[in-house]
Amino acid sequence: MTGTYLGMPAFPKAAAVSTRNAQLRANLTHATHTIRDKRARAVSELADWAQLRQAGKEIKDRTLHRLDHYLLQAEAAVTAAGGTVHWAADAAEANRIVAELVKATGEREVVKVKSMATQEIGLNEALAAEGITAYETDLAELIVQLGDDLPSHILVPAIHRNRGEIRDIFREAMGRWGRPAPEGLTDSPAELAEAARLHLREKFLRAKVAVSGANFIVAETGSLVVVESEGNGRMCLTLPETLISVVGIEKVIPTWQDLEVFLQLLPRSSTAERMNPYTSIWTGTTDGDGPRDFHLVLLDNGRTDTLADEIGRQALRCIRCSACLNVCPVYERAGGHAYGSPYPGPIGAILTPQLRGLTSEVDASLPYASTLCGACYEVCPVAIDIPEVLVHLREQVAEHGAGRRAHRAERAAVRAATWLLDHPAAYRTALRAAARTRRLQPRRLPLPGPAKAWSDTRDLPKLPERSFRDWWTQNRGQENTP
């Protein structure tokens, strides 16, 4: 790949590079504004949107409160329907389980439905290390894979690419992965879609094993739900002989009645549609219909630790709609890769540090990748108060995270300022000295270490020729000096 999430720089460093990419910013601005405007129109059609949003929030909170109960109920229902449930504590265990299941079939390739969970655990790379090739079948994920790239958006992983770039990727890379692009391929959307269809069709017809995620698991029947717009997911879910689904434990919901709420919230918030073109639901296995073997891998990978945080746990409500990305001024300018995680944007800034911890520089920087404007909270269909969680995580970073040394320096500076403000004579002397040496002062504070990322993005205010105290003394008299 041209980049990797592991070892990426902290957000300020990555964003400093991406924001200088004019083509990237143009691509993101056009795409996010188009999606957000469509979403606003779709949401405005429902007079009870606020009530639906509250219902989604309450269902998720109620489920998370009794998550152990609903997970065991789902396991029993899946098993009774002919499926097999596996529990994975972390990414390594999930990858090992999937690799062993694929190798047990004797196959060396799998087709994949778009899945954030498998991106989170690095499944494609883990399978490649075992000699198994994973083929992405979602159009945007295919673009990313052929381009040796990384996803940059939850809903539209190739949002950072324009049509000309996609045409060039198809022309150059399709032949190495299977059927080559047609001769004379242009950047017409219809031609690009047809090239992808022809390229993928042979893989759908040949594959014996598929890997998917799921948008929801209905605990009462053990049914899994995948919503999509292209139909590639349904091909993967029905044609192969073996289906392996890797699903985060927070995706479970209690009942079919609860599913009704989310099938109204999700499409309007993500693709701005009244309902998804393809909603696939399956329960275990059925003779003569669909895969003969079904395996459900329930993934923890930091979710239990997140659940233990009373403020941070609301991130587990997320239904991966991406509405928060499309309204975020920071994401629009920095792009998804700057977040160093498969989960970019506002939701990534609170979810990733909780799943991975705050010990690395990149994870400790993510809670600061926000203006706290609150636009993300306003559009979230399950009312995740992202600004509240960002502030909560910033407090943790200051006390325990990778940036604690910089915050010790900040506290020392505050203590020094407190002393200065408590001693008026010293304060007046400092103000006069600053005014008289203003031409010698730098445009930015030359701070060392982790604090440099903060100072490099903030210009110092220009000092006036004289302080307010001196002005007051000259104009109002010495006796009234404040």
N, C-alpha and C positions, 0 to 999 in steps of 0.2 A: 504494500500500500504506500501511497505517497505521504501518509502521515499515520500516527497512531495515538490513541487516547492515552495509553500508558506513557508516562514521562513527558507529557505535553507541558508547556509553561503555564504559569498561573494566568488567570483571566486578564489582568491588566496588560501583561506582556503580549499575550496572544491577540487581544483586541487592538493593541497599538499597531499591529501588523495588518489585521484584517480590515480595519477602518480606513486604511490607505488604499484599499483595492476598490477603485471606482466602479469596475464592472460588477463586482460582488454586491456593492451597495445598490447599484441600479437594479440588479436582478431581485434582490430582497425587497426593496421598496415597492417595485411593481407587483410582486407576488403577494406580499403580506397585505398591502392596501386593497388589492382585488378580493382576497379571501375575507378580510374583515368587513368590507362593505356588503358582500353577499351574505355573510353571517348575520349582520345587523338586520337585513331585510327579512331573512328567514325567521329570526327570533321574533320580530315585530308582528308576525302573523298570529302568534299565540297570545291571547289575552291573559292566560294563566301561567305565563313563563316563570314569573317569580315564585308561584306556588310549586311548579314542577322542580325548579331549582332547589327550593327548600326541601321538597320531598326526597330528591336525590341525595342531598346532604344528610338528611336524617336516616335514610336507609343505609348509607355507607357507615355512618357513625354507629348505628345500632349493630351492624354486622361486625365492625371492628371490635366492638365491646365484647362480643361473644364469638370471636373469630375461631377459637379452638373448636367450639361446638359445630359451627357450620362447615369447617374443613373436614371434620370426622364424618359429618352427615354426607358431604359430597363424596368422600372416599368410599363410603359404604354403597352409595348409589351407583357410582361408576363401576365398582367391582361387581355389583349385582347385575349390571347391564352388560357384562362381558369384557370390561376394560381392566387394565392393570395400573395401579397407582404407585408412584415412586416419590419419595421425599428427598429433597436436596437441600442441605443446610447452606451451601454456598455455591459459587460458580464452578469451582473445580469438581465438586461432586455431581452437579447437574451435567457438566460436559462429559464426565466419565460415564454416567448412566446412559446418555444419548449415544455416545460412541459405541458402547457395548451392545446396545439394542440394535444399532445399524449393522455392526459386524456379525451379530447373531443371524441376520438375514442372509449373509453372504454377499450383500451389495456393497458397492464402493462409491455410490453417488446418491444424493437426496435432492428433492425439490423442496423449496421453502415458501411458506406463506410469510408475508411481512410480519415481523415480530420484534417488538422492543426488548422483550425479555432475552431473546437469543443474542441480540446485539449487546445487551448489558453484560452477559457472561462470556462474550467472545466465542460463541459456539462455532462459527465458520472456521476460525483459526484453529480451534481445538480439534475439529473434525479433520482438517487438512493435515495436522500433525499425525493423525492416525491413518492417513492415506485415503480419506473420504472427501469427495468433492461435494460442496453444497452449492446449488444453483438458486439464486434469488429469482423469483418470478413476478413480484410486483414491479411495475414499469420503472418507478423511481429507484427502487432498490437495485434493479438490473442496471440502470445507468450508473449508479454508484459503484457497483461491483465491476462492471466493464471498464470504468474509468479509474480503477485502482484507487478509489477515493473513500471518504467516510461520510455517513449520513449527517445532514446539518439541520434537519427539521423532523418533528415527530410524525406529521402527516405526510409531508412532501419531502422525502429525504434528499432529493436532488434539487431543492429549491434554489440553490446557489448556482445552478447551471442554466444557461439560456438555450434556445433551440439550435443555434449554430454550434455550440459546444457539444450538445448531445449528438448531432449529426456526425461530427468529427469523431466522437468516441465510438459510435456504432460502426463507422467505416473502418476504424483502425483496430478495434478489439473484438468485434463479434466473431470473426473467423477463428480466433484463438480459443473461444469458449464453445463453439458449435457452428451452427449455420451462419455463414457470413452475411453481411448487409447486402441488399440488392445493389447492382451497379447503378451509378448515377443518383444515389440517394440524396434528397434535398432536405431542407429543414422544415418542410411542411409537416404539421402535426399528424395529418392522416398518414403520410408516408412513414414517419417515424414509428407510429403505432403499429402499422402493418409490418414493418421490419421486425419489431419486437415480437409480434404475434407469430410470425413465421419462425423466428429463432427459438421461441419458447415451446411451440407446439410439439416439436420432436422430443423435447425433454418431458413434457407432460405424458406423452404416449409411451415413453420408454421407462420412466421411473417406477420403481417398486416400493420406494420408501419416501415419505413426506414428513416434514417437520413444520409445525405451526406453533403459534401462541394461541391466545384467546382473549376476547374482550371481556367476556363474563363466563362464570361457571354458576349454573343454577343448582344450589345445594340440594333442593328437595328431589330432584330427578337425576342429578349428576350430568346434566346436559351442558355442553360447551357451545359458545356463540362466537362467531367471527363475522364482523361486518366489513364490507369492502366495496370498491367502486368498479373493479375491472373484470371480475370473474376468474382471475387466476387462482384466487384462494379456493374457490369451489372445485377447480380442476385438481388442485393438490389434495383436497379433503375427500374426494370421492374416487379418483382413479387408482392411486397406489394401493398395494396390498397391506402395507403397514403405515400407520399414522402415529407420530410421536408429538405430543403437545407439551410445550414448556410454558408454564403459567405461574405468575407470581401469586402468592397466597392471598394477596389483597383483592384479587379479581373475583372472589366468590361473593354471591348475593343469595339471600335466602330462598326467594320464591319466583315463580313466573310472573306473578303480579308486580313484583319489584322490577323485573326486567322491562315491563311495559314503560315505566318511567324513563329508564335509561335509553330505550330505543326511540324516545322522543328528544331527549337531551343531546345525545351524542351526534347524530347526523347534522342537526342544525348548528351545533357548535364547531364541528370539524369541517365538513364539506359543504355546509350551508344548504343541505338538502332536507326535504321533509322526511325522507327515509333513505337508507342506503340502497343502491341498486341490487346488491347481493347481501342477504343476511342468511348465513349458513348455520344450522343448529344440528348437532348430532349427540346421540346418547349411546355410549358403548359401541357394541358391534351388532350387526344384523346379517344373518346368512344371506348371501346373494346380493347384498346392497352395501356398497362402500368397502372400506378396508376390513380385512379379516382380523387384524390385530390392532388394538388401540392401547397406547400407553400415555398416561398423564403424569408428567413430572411437575410436582408442586415445589416451587422455588421460594426459599426464604431469602438468603443472600442480603442480610441486613434489615429485613422488614420487621422481624420480631423486635430488634433493638429500636427501630423507629417507632413501633407501636407503644413502646414503654415511655415515650416522651409525650406528655399530655398536650403540649403545644405543637410539636413537630409531627405528631401522628396524622394530622389532617392531610398531609401530603399523600397519604395512602388512599385518600378518597379519589385521587386522580383517575380519570377514565381515558386519558391520553388523547384528548380532542385537539390539542395544540392551539386553542383559542388565545391563550395567554401569550404565546409567541407572536401572534399576528398583530397584537396591539402594543407590544413592548418596544419602546424607543431604543433601548440598549441592544436587544436582539436584532432589530432592523438594521442597525449600523455595524454591529460587530460580527453577525453571522453565527451559525451554530457551532462551528468547529472551535471557536474561541473558548467554549465552555469545557472542553476536554472530557466530554462524556456523551454517550448516546442520547442522554436527556438534556437538550439545550434549553435556553430561554428561562423564563421565571420559574417554571416548575422544576427544571433541572437544577436551578440555583438553590432550591431547598431539598429536593429529593436526593440528588447525588451525594451531597455531603453527609446525609443521614445514612444512606446505604453503605457508603465507603468509609465514613469517618472523617474527622477534621485534621488528621495528622499530616497529610501531604500539603504542599504549598498550593497546588491547584484547587484542592477541595476547600482549604481554608479561605481561598480568595472568592469562591463562588457566592457566598452570602452578600458580598459587596458589589456584585454585578447587577446593580439595580439602582434606580433613582428613587425608589419607594413611592412612585407616583400613584400606585393603586389601580391602574388600568387593568392589570391582570386579575385582580380580585373581582372587579366589576363584571368581567366577561366569563369567569369560571362557572361552568354549569353545575358544579357541586359546591360552590361557595367556599373554596379553599382561601383562607386569608393569607395569601402569600407574603404580603408585607409584614404581617405579624410574625410569621415564621422566620423571615429573613432577619429581622431585628433580634429574635430569640437566638438564632444561630450566630449572629455577630457577637452576642454576649458570650457564647460558648467559645468562639474563636479567641476573643480577648482574654478569657480566663484559662483556657486549656489547649487551644489549637496551635497550628504551626506558626501563626503570626504573633504568638504571645510576647516574643522579645520586642517586636515593634511597638506593641501596646504598653510594655513596661516603659519604653522611652517616651511614649505619649503621656503616661501618667506622671513621669518625672517632669515633663514640660509643663503639665497642668499645675503641679506643685510649685514649680518656679514662678509661674504666672500668678498663682495665688499669693505667694509671698510679696511679689512686686506690687500687686493691687492693694495689699495690706499696708504698704509703706509709701504714702503719697509723695514724699520728697524723692525717693528713688524712682518712682513712676514718672514724675515730671522730668527728671534728668534723663531717663531712658527715652522718653518721647522726643526731647530736644536733640539728643544725640542721633536718633534715628532720622529726624528731619534734616539735620545738617549733613548726614552722610548718605542721603537717599540716592545720589547719582552713582555711588559705589556699590549699591546693593544689587544682588542678582535678581533675574526675573523669576526664578524659582528657587525654592529652598534646596540646597545641596545635601539632602539627607542620605545616609548610607543604608545598605542592607535592604530588608523588606520594606522600610518606610519610603524608599526611593520610588516604588511603584505609585505611592500616593502623591508624592511631591511632583513627579514628572507629568502629572495630568492637571496641575493646578498652578496658575500664575499668581504671584504675590500681588496684592493691591498696590497701586502707586501711592506713595506717601506724599502728602501736601508739603509745601515749603515750611509751614509752621503748624504746630499742634492747635487743637481747639482751645486748650487752656491758654496758650500764648495769645491767640486771637481775642479771647474773652478778656484777658488782662488789659490788652491794649484798647479795646473798644468799650468795655463796661467798667473798668476800674479795678484796682488791686483788691479793694476791700470786699468785692463780690466774687472773687475767683472761686469756682467750685472745687 
